[in-house]
Amino acid sequence: MSEVLKVPPVLLIEELAAYLRENLSDVIKPPPWAFIVKTGPGKERPPTRKDWWYVRSAAILRKLYLYGPVGVGSLRTAFGSRQRPGVRGREHFRKAGGAIIRKILQQLEQAGLVEKSGNRGRVLTPKGKSLLDRIAHKTFRELQKNMPELRKYA
């Protein structure tokens, strides 16, 4: 079983985002408009985290690892949210914005972590899979040191 599945997603994404920020910041970097744009129509404000671009990139990498060939449309659905219309009625689901996801995927392609898979979307390259496996392994080992009850999963 892959250790990517054993590690809690929040911890894996934080570690992966830190790696992307420190080692691949020359290729993966937020565009100038990233700090004023909302991530979708269901959101009222832009993200408050300064490093949200790297966190979203890490989350997209994890989704690609788990779900195989994935396109922009399915990632828009995965990162979507509910839009609250105020006093007018019920909430409705809205997909996330596609430009952010598309730009991140293009940057990940330039970094050599993702490649196009014909008409089916994008998949991780062997370099991308090994990166996720390495970071998941490191994170899982740190978790085992802090939580001895996880030794049975090793």
Helices and strands as residue ranges (DSSP letters): H 3-6, H 9-23, G 32-35, H 52-67, H 72-78, E 81-83, E 92-94, H 98-110, E 114-116, E 122-124, H 126-146, G 148-153
